[in-house]
C-alpha cells in the first residue's frame, strides 16, 4: 500500500504555492507547474513509448 499521508503532504505544498498566485484558476496553476513537462524531450519520448506499447 502506498503511503496515504503523502496526499496531505502534497496538497499542503500545493496550497502554499497556489496562495502565492490566487488570481490563477486551478487549471492555469497546474498548467504552469506541469506544462513544461509536455515540451520536455525526455517526457515526450517516454509518453510515446508508453502509449506505443
N, C-alpha and C positions, 0 to 999 in steps of 0.2 A: 504494500500500500504506500502510496506517495505521502509525503508529509503534509497533512491538512493545514498546519499552521502557516505554510508558505503563502496561502491565499491571502490571509490577513496582512502578512508582512509585505507582500507585493502591492496590495491595494493601499496600504498606508503610504507607500512611496509614491503611488500614482496621485493620491490626494495632495501630497506636498507639492509635486510638480504642477499639477493642474491648478492649484490655488495661486500659483505664480502667473498663470495666464487665464484668468477667469472669463475673459471675453470669448475664448475658443469654445466651440461646440465639441462634444466628446469625439466625434468623428475626425474633426480637424486636429484635435490633440493627439489622437492615436496615429493619424497620418504623419504628423510632424515627428513623432517618435520612430515609427517603423517604416515610413515612406522611403527612406534612403535604402532600406534593405531590398526593395524592389529593383533598384538600379544597381545594386551590388552584383558584380560579375560572378562571384562565388555563389551567392544566393540564387541567381538566375540559373546557373548550371545545376545547382542542387535540385531546384524545383523541376527543371526539365527532366533530369534523371529520375526524380521521384515519380513523376506522372507518366513517364515513358515505360516504366517497368510493368 
